[in-house]
Amino acid sequence: MGERPGLGGAAKLVADRARSIVRLEIQLALAELKHKLVALGLGIALLAVGALFVLFALTFAIAAAAAALATALSVWLALLVVGGALLLLAGALGVVGVTLLRRASPPVPAQALEEARLTAEALRNGGR
């Protein structure tokens, strides 16, 4: 006849199996995390290379605009016009960016803080 383990043996068996399950869950989580990190790294790298190609494409488009203007103007004047247009665009984007930064600072959730203050006050007053 097979001997059945006592309560202590059963508890040890359950604890051992629980440790094994936890160990396997940790291994699974690490494997999944590693897989996701590799995919994330690859995605970031591909986006960076794509952004670099967009930069090159914009450079060639600007050069094409200068070349197109050079058919009607002298080359130096065409380059000067394109350069001036780029400076105007950069200035306009800078002004808009600074305006947005000023509007967003300080980065404090004022409405949420006010709601929290009102809620705390209501709780202190017992809802009266």
N, CA, C and O atoms as a MOPAC input file, in Angstrom:
PM7 MOZYME 1SCF
protein

 N      0.81900 1    -1.17600 1     0.00000 1
 C      0.00000 1     0.00000 1     0.00000 1
 C      0.86400 1     1.24000 1     0.00000 1
 O      1.84700 1     1.33500 1     0.73400 1
 N      0.46700 1     2.22400 1    -0.86400 1
 C      1.21300 1     3.47000 1    -0.93500 1
 C      0.92500 1     4.32400 1     0.28300 1
 O     -0.21800 1     4.44600 1     0.72400 1
 N      1.94700 1     4.89100 1     0.79700 1
 C      1.79400 1     5.73000 1     1.97100 1
 C      1.43900 1     7.13900 1     1.55100 1
 O      2.09400 1     7.70500 1     0.67600 1
 N      0.44000 1     7.70200 1     2.14200 1
 C      0.04500 1     9.06700 1     1.83000 1
 C      0.82400 1    10.02100 1     2.71400 1
 O      1.00500 1     9.77900 1     3.90800 1
 N      1.28800 1    11.12500 1     2.10200 1
 C      2.03700 1    12.07900 1     2.92500 1
 C      1.12000 1    12.75100 1     3.93700 1
 O     -0.07700 1    12.91600 1     3.70400 1
 N      1.69600 1    13.12700 1     5.04300 1
 C      0.93500 1    13.81100 1     6.07900 1
 C      0.65700 1    15.24900 1     5.66900 1
 O      0.97000 1    15.67700 1     4.55800 1
 N      0.07200 1    15.96200 1     6.58600 1
 C     -0.27700 1    17.35000 1     6.32200 1
 C      0.96800 1    18.18900 1     6.04300 1
 O      0.94800 1    19.04300 1     5.15800 1
 N      2.04600 1    17.95600 1     6.78500 1
 C      3.29400 1    18.68900 1     6.55900 1
 C      3.88000 1    18.39300 1     5.19300 1
 O      4.34900 1    19.29900 1     4.50500 1
 N      3.85700 1    17.12900 1     4.79700 1
 C      4.37100 1    16.75500 1     3.47600 1
 C      3.54100 1    17.35000 1     2.36300 1
 O      4.08000 1    17.79200 1     1.34900 1
 N      2.23100 1    17.36300 1     2.54400 1
 C      1.34700 1    17.94300 1     1.53200 1
 C      1.58400 1    19.44600 1     1.41800 1
 O      1.59700 1    19.99400 1     0.31600 1
 N      1.77000 1    20.11000 1     2.55800 1
 C      2.02300 1    21.54900 1     2.53600 1
 C      3.34000 1    21.83900 1     1.83600 1
 O      3.44100 1    22.80800 1     1.08200 1
 N      4.36500 1    20.99900 1     2.07900 1
 C      5.65800 1    21.18600 1     1.42000 1
 C      5.52100 1    20.98300 1    -0.08400 1
 O      6.10100 1    21.73200 1    -0.87100 1
 N      4.75700 1    19.97400 1    -0.48000 1
 C      4.53800 1    19.69900 1    -1.89700 1
 C      3.82500 1    20.87500 1    -2.57600 1
 O      4.19700 1    21.28400 1    -3.67600 1
 N      2.81100 1    21.40500 1    -1.91700 1
 C      2.08500 1    22.55500 1    -2.46400 1
 C      3.00400 1    23.75800 1    -2.57200 1
 O      2.97200 1    24.46900 1    -3.57600 1
 N      3.82900 1    24.00100 1    -1.54600 1
 C      4.74600 1    25.13500 1    -1.57000 1
 C      5.77400 1    24.97700 1    -2.68400 1
 O      6.09100 1    25.94200 1    -3.38000 1
 N      6.30100 1    23.75300 1    -2.85700 1
 C      7.27100 1    23.50800 1    -3.93700 1
 C      6.64700 1    23.75300 1    -5.30300 1
 O      7.26000 1    24.37100 1    -6.17400 1
 N      5.44400 1    23.27200 1    -5.48300 1
 C      4.76800 1    23.46900 1    -6.77000 1
 C      4.44800 1    24.95000 1    -6.99400 1
 O      4.55400 1    25.44400 1    -8.11600 1
 N      4.06600 1    25.64500 1    -5.95000 1
 C      3.78100 1    27.08300 1    -6.07700 1
 C      5.05400 1    27.83200 1    -6.45600 1
 O      5.01200 1    28.73900 1    -7.28700 1
 N      6.20200 1    27.45800 1    -5.84700 1
 C      7.47500 1    28.09000 1    -6.22200 1
 C      7.81400 1    27.80400 1    -7.67700 1
 O      8.29400 1    28.68300 1    -8.39100 1
 N      7.56700 1    26.58900 1    -8.11100 1
 C      7.83500 1    26.23800 1    -9.51500 1
 C      6.95900 1    27.05200 1   -10.45500 1
 O      7.42400 1    27.52700 1   -11.49100 1
 N      5.69900 1    27.21000 1   -10.09300 1
 C      4.78900 1    27.99300 1   -10.93300 1
 C      5.24300 1    29.44600 1   -10.98200 1
 O      5.25000 1    30.05700 1   -12.05000 1
 N      5.62100 1    30.00200 1    -9.83600 1
 C      6.08500 1    31.38800 1    -9.79400 1
 C      7.34200 1    31.53900 1   -10.63300 1
 O      7.47500 1    32.51200 1   -11.37600 1
 N      8.27200 1    30.58500 1   -10.52500 1
 C      9.51000 1    30.62900 1   -11.30300 1
 C      9.19800 1    30.58300 1   -12.80000 1
 O      9.79400 1    31.32500 1   -13.58000 1
 N      8.27800 1    29.72600 1   -13.19700 1
 C      7.90500 1    29.64100 1   -14.61300 1
 C      7.21800 1    30.92300 1   -15.08400 1
 O      7.45100 1    31.37100 1   -16.20600 1
 N      6.37600 1    31.51300 1   -14.23700 1
 C      5.71300 1    32.76400 1   -14.59800 1
 C      6.74200 1    33.88200 1   -14.78500 1
 O      6.61400 1    34.69900 1   -15.69700 1
 N      7.75700 1    33.91700 1   -13.92800 1
 C      8.81000 1    34.92300 1   -14.05800 1
 C      9.58700 1    34.71200 1   -15.35100 1
 O      9.89500 1    35.67300 1   -16.05500 1
 N      9.90600 1    33.45600 1   -15.66700 1
 C     10.61600 1    33.16700 1   -16.91700 1
 C      9.77900 1    33.58000 1   -18.12200 1
 O     10.30100 1    34.14000 1   -19.08500 1
 N      8.48000 1    33.30100 1   -18.06400 1
 C      7.59000 1    33.69000 1   -19.15600 1
 C      7.53900 1    35.21200 1   -19.29600 1
 O      7.59500 1    35.73600 1   -20.40900 1
 N      7.43400 1    35.92600 1   -18.16300 1
 C      7.39200 1    37.38100 1   -18.21000 1
 C      8.68900 1    37.94900 1   -18.77500 1
 O      8.65700 1    38.89000 1   -19.56900 1
 N      9.83400 1    37.38700 1   -18.37400 1
 C     11.11500 1    37.85800 1   -18.89200 1
 C     11.24700 1    37.60300 1   -20.39000 1
 O     11.74300 1    38.45300 1   -21.12900 1
 N     10.80300 1    36.43400 1   -20.83300 1
 C     10.87200 1    36.12100 1   -22.26700 1
 C      9.97100 1    37.06700 1   -23.06400 1
 O     10.35500 1    37.55100 1   -24.12800 1
 N      8.77500 1    37.32200 1   -22.53900 1
 C      7.85300 1    38.21800 1   -23.22700 1
 C      8.41100 1    39.64700 1   -23.25200 1
 O      8.32000 1    40.33800 1   -24.26800 1
 N      8.98700 1    40.08000 1   -22.13000 1
 C      9.57200 1    41.41200 1   -22.06600 1
 C     10.73500 1    41.54900 1   -23.03600 1
 O     10.86300 1    42.56900 1   -23.71400 1
 N     11.58300 1    40.52600 1   -23.10800 1
 C     12.71500 1    40.55100 1   -24.02800 1
 C     12.22200 1    40.65100 1   -25.47500 1
 O     12.76100 1    41.42400 1   -26.26800 1
 N     11.20500 1    39.87200 1   -25.80900 1
 C     10.64200 1    39.89400 1   -27.16200 1
 C     10.09200 1    41.28900 1   -27.49500 1
 O     10.31600 1    41.80500 1   -28.59000 1
 N      9.37200 1    41.89100 1   -26.53700 1
 C      8.80300 1    43.21200 1   -26.77800 1
 C      9.88400 1    44.28100 1   -26.87700 1
 O      9.76900 1    45.20100 1   -27.68700 1
 N     10.93400 1    44.17100 1   -26.06100 1
 C     12.01900 1    45.14700 1   -26.12600 1
 C     12.76200 1    45.07000 1   -27.45200 1
 O     13.14900 1    46.09900 1   -28.00400 1
 N     12.96700 1    43.86100 1   -27.96800 1
 C     13.61800 1    43.70900 1   -29.26600 1
 C     12.75100 1    44.34300 1   -30.35500 1
 O     13.26200 1    45.05200 1   -31.22200 1
 N     11.44800 1    44.09200 1   -30.31300 1
 C     10.54100 1    44.67800 1   -31.30000 1
 C     10.51400 1    46.20300 1   -31.17400 1
 O     10.49200 1    46.91300 1   -32.18000 1
 N     10.51600 1    46.69800 1   -29.94500 1
 C     10.52400 1    48.13900 1   -29.71900 1
 C     11.80300 1    48.77500 1   -30.24700 1
 O     11.75700 1    49.81800 1   -30.89900 1
 N     12.93800 1    48.15300 1   -29.96800 1
 C     14.21600 1    48.67100 1   -30.46100 1
 C     14.28000 1    48.68100 1   -31.97000 1
 O     14.75300 1    49.64400 1   -32.57400 1
 N     13.80400 1    47.60900 1   -32.58000 1
 C     13.80200 1    47.53300 1   -34.03700 1
 C     12.86800 1    48.58900 1   -34.62900 1
 O     13.19700 1    49.22300 1   -35.63200 1
 N     11.70800 1    48.77600 1   -34.00700 1
 C     10.77200 1    49.79600 1   -34.48900 1
 C     11.36500 1    51.19800 1   -34.39500 1
 O     11.22400 1    52.00000 1   -35.31800 1
 N     12.02700 1    51.49100 1   -33.27600 1
 C     12.65100 1    52.80900 1   -33.10500 1
 C     13.75200 1    53.01500 1   -34.14000 1
 O     13.87100 1    54.09600 1   -34.71800 1
 N     14.55600 1    51.97500 1   -34.37400 1
 C     15.63400 1    52.08900 1   -35.36400 1
 C     15.06600 1    52.34300 1   -36.76200 1
 O     15.58000 1    53.18900 1   -37.49300 1
 N     14.02000 1    51.62100 1   -37.13400 1
 C     13.42300 1    51.81800 1   -38.45300 1
 C     12.80700 1    53.21100 1   -38.58800 1
 O     12.89800 1    53.83000 1   -39.64900 1
 N     12.18000 1    53.70700 1   -37.51400 1
 C     11.63500 1    55.06400 1   -37.55300 1
 C     12.74600 1    56.09900 1   -37.69500 1
 O     12.58400 1    57.08500 1   -38.41500 1
 N     13.86000 1    55.88800 1   -37.02500 1
 C     14.98000 1    56.82900 1   -37.12900 1
 C     15.54200 1    56.85200 1   -38.54600 1
 O     15.83600 1    57.92100 1   -39.08100 1
 N     15.69100 1    55.68600 1   -39.15300 1
 C     16.19500 1    55.62700 1   -40.53200 1
 C     15.19000 1    56.27800 1   -41.48300 1
 O     15.58100 1    56.99100 1   -42.40700 1
 N     13.90700 1    56.03600 1   -41.26000 1
 C     12.87600 1    56.67000 1   -42.08100 1
 C     12.90800 1    58.18500 1   -41.95200 1
 O     12.76200 1    58.89900 1   -42.94400 1
 N     13.09800 1    58.68100 1   -40.72900 1
 C     13.19200 1    60.12700 1   -40.51300 1
 C     14.41100 1    60.70700 1   -41.22200 1
 O     14.35400 1    61.81300 1   -41.75900 1
 N     15.50600 1    59.96300 1   -41.22500 1
 C     16.70700 1    60.41800 1   -41.92900 1
 C     16.44200 1    60.52600 1   -43.42900 1
 O     16.87800 1    61.48300 1   -44.06700 1
 N     15.73300 1    59.55300 1   -43.99300 1
 C     15.40600 1    59.61200 1   -45.41700 1
 C     14.45100 1    60.77000 1   -45.71700 1
 O     14.55300 1    61.39100 1   -46.77500 1
 N     13.52900 1    61.06700 1   -44.80300 1
 C     12.64600 1    62.22300 1   -44.98800 1
 C     13.47000 1    63.50200 1   -45.00900 1
 O     13.20200 1    64.40000 1   -45.80800 1
 N     14.47200 1    63.59300 1   -44.13600 1
 C     15.35200 1    64.76100 1   -44.11600 1
 C     16.08800 1    64.90200 1   -45.45300 1
 O     16.18900 1    65.99700 1   -46.00600 1
 N     16.59500 1    63.78800 1   -45.95700 1
 C     17.26800 1    63.82300 1   -47.26600 1
 C     16.29800 1    64.24700 1   -48.37200 1
 O     16.65200 1    65.04100 1   -49.24400 1
 N     15.07900 1    63.71500 1   -48.33200 1
 C     14.07900 1    64.05200 1   -49.35200 1
 C     13.74600 1    65.54200 1   -49.31100 1
 O     13.62800 1    66.18300 1   -50.35500 1
 N     13.59700 1    66.08900 1   -48.10900 1
 C     13.32100 1    67.52500 1   -47.99300 1
 C     14.48800 1    68.35000 1   -48.51900 1
 O     14.28400 1    69.38300 1   -49.15600 1
 N     15.69600 1    67.90200 1   -48.25700 1
 C     16.87300 1    68.61000 1   -48.76200 1
 C     16.86600 1    68.63000 1   -50.28300 1
 O     17.13000 1    69.66500 1   -50.89500 1
 N     16.56600 1    67.49100 1   -50.89300 1
 C     16.51800 1    67.43700 1   -52.35500 1
 C     15.35200 1    68.25800 1   -52.90500 1
 O     15.48100 1    68.86300 1   -53.96900 1
 N     14.23200 1    68.29200 1   -52.21200 1
 C     13.10300 1    69.09300 1   -52.66600 1
 C     13.44500 1    70.58000 1   -52.61400 1
 O     13.08600 1    71.33200 1   -53.52000 1
 N     14.13100 1    71.00100 1   -51.56800 1
 C     14.54700 1    72.40000 1   -51.46900 1
 C     15.56000 1    72.72200 1   -52.56100 1
 O     15.50500 1    73.79600 1   -53.16000 1
 N     16.48500 1    71.80000 1   -52.82200 1
 C     17.45300 1    72.01800 1   -53.90200 1
 C     16.75300 1    72.08300 1   -55.25300 1
 O     17.15300 1    72.85500 1   -56.12400 1
 N     15.70600 1    71.27600 1   -55.43100 1
 C     14.95100 1    71.31400 1   -56.69100 1
 C     14.22300 1    72.65100 1   -56.83600 1
 O     14.13500 1    73.19300 1   -57.93800 1
 N     13.70600 1    73.17900 1   -55.73700 1
 C     13.05100 1    74.48700 1   -55.79900 1
 C     14.05000 1    75.56700 1   -56.18300 1
 O     13.74700 1    76.44800 1   -56.98700 1
 N     15.23700 1    75.49400 1   -55.60600 1
 C     16.27300 1    76.47500 1   -55.95700 1
 C     16.66700 1    76.32600 1   -57.42200 1
 O     16.86900 1    77.32800 1   -58.10800 1
 N     16.78000 1    75.10500 1   -57.90900 1
 C     17.13300 1    74.88400 1   -59.31200 1
 C     16.03000 1    75.39700 1   -60.23500 1
 O     16.30700 1    75.95100 1   -61.29900 1
 N     14.77900 1    75.20800 1   -59.81900 1
 C     13.66500 1    75.71200 1   -60.63200 1
 C     13.69500 1    77.23700 1   -60.70100 1
 O     13.47500 1    77.82100 1   -61.76200 1
 N     13.96900 1    77.87400 1   -59.56900 1
 C     14.07200 1    79.33600 1   -59.58200 1
 C     15.26500 1    79.80500 1   -60.39800 1
 O     15.24300 1    80.89000 1   -60.98000 1
 N     16.30200 1    78.98800 1   -60.43800 1
 C     17.51400 1    79.36200 1   -61.17400 1
 C     17.26700 1    79.42700 1   -62.68000 1
 O     18.07800 1    80.00200 1   -63.40500 1
 N     16.17300 1    78.85300 1   -63.16400 1
 C     15.86200 1    78.97000 1   -64.59400 1
 C     15.37500 1    80.38400 1   -64.92600 1
 O     15.52700 1    80.84600 1   -66.05700 1
 N     14.78300 1    81.07600 1   -63.92600 1
 C     14.28600 1    82.42700 1   -64.16200 1
 C     15.21600 1    83.49100 1   -63.59500 1
 O     15.24600 1    84.61600 1   -64.09400 1
 N     15.97000 1    83.14800 1   -62.56400 1
 C     16.87400 1    84.09500 1   -61.90300 1
 C     18.29900 1    83.54900 1   -61.99500 1
 O     18.51800 1    82.41100 1   -62.41000 1
 N     19.24500 1    84.37100 1   -61.60600 1
 C     20.60200 1    83.82900 1   -61.54500 1
 C     20.68100 1    82.86300 1   -60.35600 1
 O     19.88200 1    82.94000 1   -59.42300 1
 N     21.64800 1    81.96300 1   -60.41100 1
 C     21.74400 1    80.88600 1   -59.41500 1
 C     21.88100 1    81.45900 1   -58.00900 1
 O     21.20600 1    81.00000 1   -57.08800 1
 N     22.74600 1    82.45400 1   -57.83300 1
 C     22.94400 1    82.99700 1   -56.49200 1
 C     21.67600 1    83.62400 1   -55.94400 1
 O     21.40600 1    83.53000 1   -54.74700 1
 N     20.89500 1    84.26300 1   -56.80500 1
 C     19.66000 1    84.89400 1   -56.36200 1
 C     18.60300 1    83.83800 1   -56.03000 1
 O     17.85200 1    83.99400 1   -55.06800 1
 N     18.54500 1    82.77500 1   -56.81700 1
 C     17.60500 1    81.68500 1   -56.53800 1
 C     17.91700 1    81.04500 1   -55.18400 1
 O     17.01200 1    80.77000 1   -54.39700 1
 N     19.20800 1    80.81200 1   -54.92100 1
 C     19.59500 1    80.24100 1   -53.62900 1
 C     19.28900 1    81.19600 1   -52.48300 1
 O     18.89600 1    80.76300 1   -51.40000 1
 N     19.46600 1    82.47500 1   -52.71400 1
 C     19.16700 1    83.47100 1   -51.69600 1
 C     17.67400 1    83.51500 1   -51.39700 1
 O     17.28400 1    83.62600 1   -50.23400 1
 N     16.83600 1    83.43000 1   -52.41900 1
 C     15.38100 1    83.42800 1   -52.22100 1
 C     14.95300 1    82.20100 1   -51.42900 1
 O     14.17100 1    82.31300 1   -50.48500 1
 N     15.45700 1    81.03700 1   -51.80400 1
 C     15.09200 1    79.80500 1   -51.08700 1
 C     15.59100 1    79.86700 1   -49.65000 1
 O     14.87200 1    79.48000 1   -48.73000 1
 N     16.81500 1    80.35000 1   -49.44500 1
 C     17.34700 1    80.47700 1   -48.08400 1
 C     16.52500 1    81.43600 1   -47.23900 1
 O     16.25600 1    81.16500 1   -46.06800 1
 N     16.12500 1    82.55600 1   -47.82700 1
 C     15.28800 1    83.51300 1   -47.10700 1
 C     13.93300 1    82.93000 1   -46.75200 1
 O     13.42500 1    83.14500 1   -45.65100 1
 N     13.34300 1    82.18400 1   -47.69600 1
 C     12.05300 1    81.54300 1   -47.41900 1
 C     12.18300 1    80.54300 1   -46.27600 1
 O     11.30100 1    80.45200 1   -45.42200 1
 N     13.28300 1    79.79400 1   -46.25900 1
 C     13.50300 1    78.83800 1   -45.17200 1
 C     13.68800 1    79.54800 1   -43.83200 1
 O     13.20300 1    79.07600 1   -42.80400 1
 N     14.38800 1    80.68100 1   -43.84400 1
 C     14.54700 1    81.44400 1   -42.60500 1
 C     13.20800 1    81.99100 1   -42.10800 1
 O     12.93700 1    81.96800 1   -40.90700 1
 N     12.37700 1    82.47900 1   -43.01900 1
 C     11.04800 1    82.96300 1   -42.62800 1
 C     10.20300 1    81.83800 1   -42.03800 1
 O      9.52900 1    82.02600 1   -41.02500 1
 N     10.24300 1    80.66700 1   -42.67500 1
 C      9.49700 1    79.51100 1   -42.17300 1
 C      9.99800 1    79.10400 1   -40.79200 1
 O      9.20200 1    78.83300 1   -39.89300 1
 N     11.32100 1    79.06000 1   -40.62400 1
 C     11.89700 1    78.69800 1   -39.32300 1
 C     11.50200 1    79.71500 1   -38.25800 1
 O     11.19400 1    79.33600 1   -37.12700 1
 N     11.50700 1    80.99800 1   -38.60300 1
 C     11.10000 1    82.02700 1   -37.64900 1
 C      9.64300 1    81.89200 1   -37.24600 1
 O      9.30500 1    82.00600 1   -36.06800 1
 N      8.78100 1    81.64900 1   -38.22500 1
 C      7.35500 1    81.48800 1   -37.92200 1
 C      7.12500 1    80.27300 1   -37.03100 1
 O      6.35400 1    80.34500 1   -36.07300 1
 N      7.78500 1    79.16200 1   -37.33700 1
 C      7.64800 1    77.97200 1   -36.50200 1
 C      8.19000 1    78.21400 1   -35.09500 1
 O      7.63100 1    77.71700 1   -34.11700 1
 N      9.26800 1    78.97300 1   -34.99500 1
 C      9.82300 1    79.30600 1   -33.68600 1
 C      8.86700 1    80.13600 1   -32.85200 1
 O      8.70000 1    79.88300 1   -31.65900 1
 N      8.23600 1    81.13000 1   -33.47400 1
 C      7.27800 1    81.97200 1   -32.75600 1
 C      6.09800 1    81.14300 1   -32.27300 1
 O      5.67500 1    81.27700 1   -31.12500 1
 N      5.56500 1    80.29100 1   -33.13500 1
 C      4.44600 1    79.43200 1   -32.73400 1
 C      4.87600 1    78.48800 1   -31.61300 1
 O      4.12600 1    78.27600 1   -30.65900 1
 N      6.06600 1    77.92600 1   -31.72100 1
 C      6.56100 1    77.02000 1   -30.67900 1
 C      6.71900 1    77.70500 1   -29.33900 1
 O      6.32100 1    77.15600 1   -28.31100 1
 N      7.29400 1    78.89800 1   -29.33500 1
 C      7.46900 1    79.64200 1   -28.07900 1
 C      6.11300 1    79.99700 1   -27.48800 1
 O      5.93100 1    79.93000 1   -26.27300 1
 N      5.16300 1    80.37400 1   -28.33200 1
 C      3.82200 1    80.69400 1   -27.85100 1
 C      3.17800 1    79.48500 1   -27.18700 1
 O      2.58300 1    79.60200 1   -26.11600 1
 N      3.29900 1    78.32500 1   -27.82300 1
 C      2.73100 1    77.10500 1   -27.23900 1
 C      3.42500 1    76.73300 1   -25.93800 1
 O      2.77300 1    76.27500 1   -25.00000 1
 N      4.73100 1    76.92300 1   -25.86900 1
 C      5.46000 1    76.61600 1   -24.63500 1
 C      5.02800 1    77.54500 1   -23.50500 1
 O      4.85700 1    77.10100 1   -22.36900 1
 N      4.85100 1    78.81600 1   -23.80300 1
 C      4.41200 1    79.75800 1   -22.77500 1
 C      3.00900 1    79.43300 1   -22.29000 1
 O      2.70900 1    79.56600 1   -21.10400 1
 N      2.15200 1    79.00600 1   -23.20800 1
 C      0.78000 1    78.67500 1   -22.84800 1
 C      0.73500 1    77.41100 1   -21.98800 1
 O     -0.16100 1    77.26400 1   -21.15600 1
 N      1.68200 1    76.50600 1   -22.17900 1
 C      1.66800 1    75.22800 1   -21.46600 1
 C      2.41800 1    75.27300 1   -20.14900 1
 O      2.33900 1    74.31900 1   -19.37600 1
 N      3.14500 1    76.35000 1   -19.86100 1
 C      3.92800 1    76.35600 1   -18.63300 1
 C      3.22900 1    77.20800 1   -17.58200 1
 O      2.58200 1    78.19500 1   -17.93200 1
 N      3.33900 1    76.86600 1   -16.34400 1
 C      4.03100 1    75.70400 1   -15.81100 1
 C      3.20500 1    74.44000 1   -16.04800 1
 O      1.97500 1    74.48800 1   -16.07600 1
 N      3.88800 1    73.31600 1   -16.21800 1
 C      3.15600 1    72.06900 1   -16.51500 1
 C      2.51300 1    71.47400 1   -15.26100 1
 O      2.91200 1    70.41500 1   -14.77800 1
 N      1.51000 1    72.18200 1   -14.75100 1
 C      0.81000 1    71.75700 1   -13.54700 1
 C     -0.65800 1    71.56800 1   -13.90500 1
 O     -1.24900 1    72.44300 1   -14.53800 1
 N     -1.25500 1    70.45800 1   -13.51900 1
 C     -2.68200 1    70.23400 1   -13.80900 1
 C     -3.55000 1    71.07400 1   -12.87600 1
 O     -4.06200 1    70.57600 1   -11.87300 1
 N     -3.70900 1    72.34300 1   -13.21300 1
 C     -4.40000 1    73.29800 1   -12.33900 1
 C     -5.84100 1    72.88600 1   -12.05900 1
 O     -6.29300 1    72.98200 1   -10.91700 1
 N     -6.56000 1    72.43700 1   -13.05700 1
 C     -7.95800 1    72.06100 1   -12.87600 1
 C     -8.07400 1    70.85300 1   -11.95000 1
 O     -8.94300 1    70.81900 1   -11.07900 1
 N     -7.19500 1    69.85700 1   -12.13400 1
 C     -7.23600 1    68.67400 1   -11.28200 1
 C     -6.87600 1    69.03100 1    -9.84400 1
 O     -7.48300 1    68.50900 1    -8.90800 1
 N     -5.89900 1    69.91100 1    -9.65800 1
 C     -5.52400 1    70.32500 1    -8.30900 1
 C     -6.66800 1    71.07300 1    -7.62600 1
 O     -6.92100 1    70.87800 1    -6.43700 1
 N     -7.35400 1    71.92700 1    -8.37800 1
 C     -8.48900 1    72.65300 1    -7.81900 1
 C     -9.60300 1    71.69200 1    -7.41800 1
 O    -10.21100 1    71.86100 1    -6.36200 1
 N     -9.87800 1    70.68400 1    -8.24900 1
 C    -10.89100 1    69.67600 1    -7.92400 1
 C    -10.50200 1    68.89600 1    -6.67400 1
 O    -11.34600 1    68.61500 1    -5.82400 1
 N     -9.21800 1    68.54600 1    -6.56600 1
 C     -8.75300 1    67.81300 1    -5.38200 1
 C     -8.89900 1    68.67700 1    -4.13600 1
 O     -9.29000 1    68.18000 1    -3.08000 1
 N     -8.58600 1    69.97200 1    -4.25100 1
 C     -8.73000 1    70.87100 1    -3.11200 1
 C    -10.19700 1    70.97800 1    -2.69200 1
 O    -10.51200 1    70.93800 1    -1.50200 1
 N    -11.09200 1    71.11300 1    -3.67600 1
 C    -12.51600 1    71.19400 1    -3.36100 1
 C    -13.03700 1    69.90500 1    -2.73700 1
 O    -13.85500 1    69.94300 1    -1.81800 1
 N    -12.56500 1    68.76900 1    -3.23200 1
 C    -12.98600 1    67.47800 1    -2.68400 1
 C    -12.50200 1    67.33500 1    -1.25300 1
 O    -13.26500 1    66.91200 1    -0.38400 1
 N    -11.25100 1    67.68100 1    -0.99200 1
 C    -10.71500 1    67.59700 1     0.37200 1
 C    -11.47200 1    68.52300 1     1.30800 1
 O    -11.74700 1    68.16600 1     2.45300 1
 N    -11.80900 1    69.70800 1     0.82300 1
 C    -12.57300 1    70.64900 1     1.63500 1
 C    -13.95600 1    70.12500 1     1.94000 1
 O    -14.45000 1    70.27400 1     3.05800 1
 N    -14.59100 1    69.50400 1     0.94200 1
 C    -15.92300 1    68.93400 1     1.14700 1
 C    -15.87400 1    67.77600 1     2.14300 1
 O    -16.78600 1    67.62300 1     2.95400 1
 N    -14.84200 1    66.97800 1     2.09200 1
 C    -14.70700 1    65.86400 1     3.02700 1
 C    -14.45900 1    66.37300 1     4.45000 1
 O    -14.97000 1    65.80100 1     5.41200 1
 N    -13.67500 1    67.44600 1     4.58200 1
 C    -13.41300 1    68.01600 1     5.90500 1
 C    -14.68200 1    68.59000 1     6.50900 1
 O    -14.88900 1    68.51000 1     7.72000 1
 N    -15.52100 1    69.16300 1     5.67900 1
 C    -16.75700 1    69.77600 1     6.18000 1
 C    -17.88100 1    68.75300 1     6.32500 1
 O    -18.99900 1    69.11000 1     6.69800 1
 N    -17.59700 1    67.50900 1     6.03900 1
 C    -18.61100 1    66.46800 1     6.20500 1
 C    -19.70800 1    66.52400 1     5.17500 1
 O    -20.83200 1    66.09000 1     5.42600 1
 N    -19.37900 1    67.06700 1     3.99900 1
 C    -20.35400 1    67.10700 1     2.92500 1
 C    -21.42200 1    68.16200 1     3.09600 1
 O    -22.43500 1    68.12300 1     2.39700 1
 N    -21.22600 1    69.11300 1     4.01000 1
 C    -22.22400 1    70.16700 1     4.25800 1
 C    -22.12900 1    71.26400 1     3.25600 1
 O    -22.89400 1    72.22600 1     3.32000 1

